[in-house]
Amino acid sequence: MKIVVLADESLQMELLAQGLRENVLTEWVNEPEALLNYPDADAYIDLLFQNDTLRNSILQQLYPKPVFVNAVITTLRQLPEGFIRINGWSTFLKRPVVEAAAADDNMKIKTEEIFALFNKTPEWCPDTPGFISVRVIAMIINEAYFALQDEVSTKEEIDIAMKLGTNYPYGPFEWSKKIGLKNLYELLSTLAGTSSRYQPATLLKKEASK
């Protein structure tokens, strides 16, 4: 089994957090075009995915092999046919469970087979922006920005309170740095299009624009 993965060093480590099964060959690349150098691969994973015409054109050439894309905000309806969405945002990929969305049962079977090689289990989610856990964490981070905006406390104190009080692995501001404020702002803005409760805090928007 050969799997080609487009990733940076950080996401590579997260993908391999549970180890790798025997008899699996992984090829790591850092440019989308390099994926085309491995036509004999059994599957392709793009953890640095960007939803643009050129990127999609490259990835479509790999089909009908399974093509997994780190598309947390972009849904299947906005992607070429055959792509499989996964939540590969920083800190979420290192879990033994991978949030995913696929168009049919055949793709789901292929996904389960591939991620079993990384000792991970897909958790099938509705095809909505943010999957489940990212949407929840994004809201927590947004509420932390509202609290900071209202001068309830400092970033450092809010982070400490959340880690000690809820046993979260990261405080909301610490987590926002790992995920990326621009990613969070884009997700919240997308979700706000259907519900005002997701409206990004003014301070979050300001810091995301820096």
Helices and strands as residue ranges (DSSP letters): E 2-6, H 9-15, E 25-29, G 32-37, E 43-46, H 53-60, E 67-70, G 76-78, E 83-86, E 97-101, H 105-116, E 121-124, H 133-149, H 155-166, H 172-179, H 181-192, G 196-198, H 202-208
